Amino acid sequence: MTFDLVIRGGLVCDGTGAEPARLDVGMVGEHIAAVEDLRDAPARESLAAEGRIVCPGFIDVHSHSDTHLLIDPGAPGKVSQGITTEVIGNCGASAAPRFGLRRLPADWATPALPGPWRRMSEYLTLLEERRPAVNVVALVGHNALRGCVAGYEARPLSAEEMAGLDRELESALDEGAAGVSFGLAYSPGMYAPRPELRAVAQTAARRDAIVTVHMRSEGDGLLESIEEMLGVARSSGARLQISHLKTSGSRNWSKLELALELIERARADGVRVAADRYPYTASATDLDVILPSWAAAGGRAEILARLREGASRNRIRAILLAERPTRDDWARIVIGSTRRDDLRPFTGMTLPEVGERLGLEPVDAALRLMEEDALGTQAFFHGMCEANMWRILAQPWVMLGTDAGVRSPIGPLSRDHPHPRAYGAMPRFLRAALDGRTVPLAEAIRKMTALPAAQFGLRDRGRIAPGMKADLIVFDPDRVADRADFASPHRLSEGIELVLVNGVATWRGGAMTGARAGRVLRPGG
């Protein structure tokens, strides 16, 4: 046999958690054909990998690249991390469906989108036409479904609306979605009662489609939120993924032991539950996530009207002050991207610093930004415990996700101020493993490859073995590291030397090759 490519002499971490072994990896087309001593095997191209680690491409199980991949399908911020597959449509927000009263999230709504769509099938066709550099697994967002059939009102669905939501969920699954995601901290998902969650999960379970969840609370109500979703998984039989598992706020750090016990007990009882996490102690989302649920109801115009009307604004202000009574509480919120250019000088400032610049209390600075930026302001929320983060990441059922959309150091996706995880999550975790600060290297790689492949039903990816797809990376263990930080987030990671997606070299020698061989991975495909 003549191989198309042989990677010779590298230390192979096959994704299973087994100890690394010095082997050659031979590929024919888009498949791995042999993993053995191939020193005398003929090959059209050979790559010397002595002193390097060879492993499966990383699977980002929690991505928000839904519209970003339409804008920049090259995905350099992800590919340079060694990511070869992204799971999109998380936290209840998916690009499709898109009709009725449904609106795209603020950071997705841009005139740069290459075309219209309504259905999941139309969106996935458009994505395939853009030829992404990474493989894509699409989830359908419960918030998107609810927005389409009933808008954003703070109420339970009628029987007719629930039937419509179920039909749209079935359609999205028929058209290529691999599962459904809940975003229960966001409107309108936050208004869904438990029976609605159970009904949605039951539909997913009938199709063996995964259910992922951004829970109602990751802080004060953490344990109750975990119990709610474990109950939904038990009653429906659904396969459950808890997104970005964390303990937010110092008063909640001590809840980790009980949180892990709840999940371990459910797993022992046969509940198919796992989780993901990013290796940072700050989260990032819309600034208006701090609004009370009643104030977040309805469309953007209704929310802004409440912010502008004296009585409702004062009521919101009082609630926010009760939740964050001290200056230190507000100092944990740092402004990220803004929609309006004239507000960009506030990027990187804490809310007290913004308030000082505006002559306002921090709470009023937050309200001013939300109002003037028409709910387009993003923020970083610092409030997690580093020891808890490493404890969570060490759990054998916890995998890695960036919780970020694709970014690029140049072009239209370079103009905002993202969380550094968009560029550095995977190499950051690799570096920690190599430096002995978390699980051993082989286990770290399993968490980014075979573990997520099994959880998301990717049977031919995530491991280095004959017959598997040739999604592979080669990295230098001495150099691999993240370079992005909160001050300068648009910085590519280093040390990833080669990225193959479906056997095609997509990243080589610190640069994109221009090849884009990713695919939309549909269930059963």
Phi, psi and omega in degrees: 000135173258123181275151172287322180211137171235126173265115192250135167080010179276166175269110188271120167258107194280357178099345184274350186096357177293155179300142179301148179223143180280107185218164172259151179236119181252137182237144172233117183062231183264009183242152167283127184254333182202144174226093187190191176283111183241030187299331181256004184283137177288144180209145177291331176215139176236144177233121177281126185234025177301137181078006182243159174260133175247127182210168176296155174298148184281145179251114179275100187280352181222085181243155175235042184271013190312305179267337181297325178291336174287329182277315179225085182292349177292334173052048186297325181296332179270313182301321181293346174272353185092011179280127179245347178219136177240137171261113185253174178083028184275170175058031178081354185249114175232157181296330181226152002283167188214083178204181181062225182270002184296137176235147176286150173305154188304320184278000175259334186283102183215145177291353181282354180297140190280353181179167180274161172201159174236312186264163176300319180299320180292320178296314182294325175296316178297319179297317178297322178296332179281351177052072181294152178283342180246158170286152184228129169250124185255131168258156173256133184276132176299322177297321177296315179298314181295320178298323180292315188270338186216001180077209191238027181285149182273078181199162171291159177281149171288168178300320180294318179294321179296320177296321178294319178298318180296320178297318181292324176296313178301318180298315180298320177294321176298326187270001173130356177289142182266355181174189182232143178243140173259143172233079192277000172265358186238154174284139002264004182300329182298342182267000183279123176284168185301321178301327177293318178298318181296318181296318178296316181295325178296319177298316178297317183297324178299333181260005188053036177269143183285152174241123176247156184212127158273109191291167181300323181217142173240014182228256185300323181257026186302308185295319178297323180291319176297314180299321179300312185285327175295324175296318177297317180294319179298313186286334183262336186080012184285152170278122191245135174240116176275118184282144176032065180299129183202169172238099187270135179088131187301330181290350181251359183299327183287353181278355187300316183302314179293322179299313179294324178297318179301315182290317179298320180296318179296318179298319179295332179276000177098003176288131182273081184236138174218183183209170174224169185197152171252152187271054177222158181255014174234138175264176178210133176193190179294141176301326184288002174297341180284348181294145173296156188300323181294329181282341181268002182285153177082189181278179183302319181298321180292319180296315180296325178298321178294324179291335184264342183272132191305309185294314181291323178297318179295324178293316176300314182301316181296319179295316180296321179291326177293325180282329181228078188284341186247161176298323179298323177301315182286332181291345178279355177256121182242134183286133175257242182282153172232151178285318182275133182298324184287350177263355183297334175301343179277350179302132180089354179268147169285162179298323173300323178292321175298317180299318178298320179295325184264353184073036184230159168293154181306319180297322179287329174296320178297314180296321179298314180297315179301317182290308186289330180267008178051046177067024181262003184276132174260156181213156173257137182243105180270121182182020180250158180265128182295320179298320177295321179302311181292326177297315179297313182296337180280347181295137185293347180254010178256128179247181185256142171215148180279333188056039184212152172273165178302138171228166179217144177292345178228159176089190187296336180267016177254001193263357178256191181231084187278171169295142181297345178298338178298337181244342194229002190301311186289310177298329178298317179290320176301314181299319179296321178294315181295329181270004177078021181264356177211208183297161177299162186304313183298322178288322177300317180293322177302321181294339181254001187225274186295322180298307178294327178299318179292318182294325184257013171072030179264085191290336184251022178222166176095354178221153172262106180199152178304137180093344179281157176295146183274064167266104189222153171226154174235126180224157179269112183294340179279336187248341188297129182189155171274148180240343181286143173220181185291333178280322181229080187282338185272063180229124181293147173290168180231160175100344173277115189263329181215135173231122175253131174240115185053041177081000184253129179291113183256329178226130181211131174060034176084017182208155173292144178272343186096345178282141178226103187242017179290164181221156167280121184262101181273151179305133179079358182273000000 
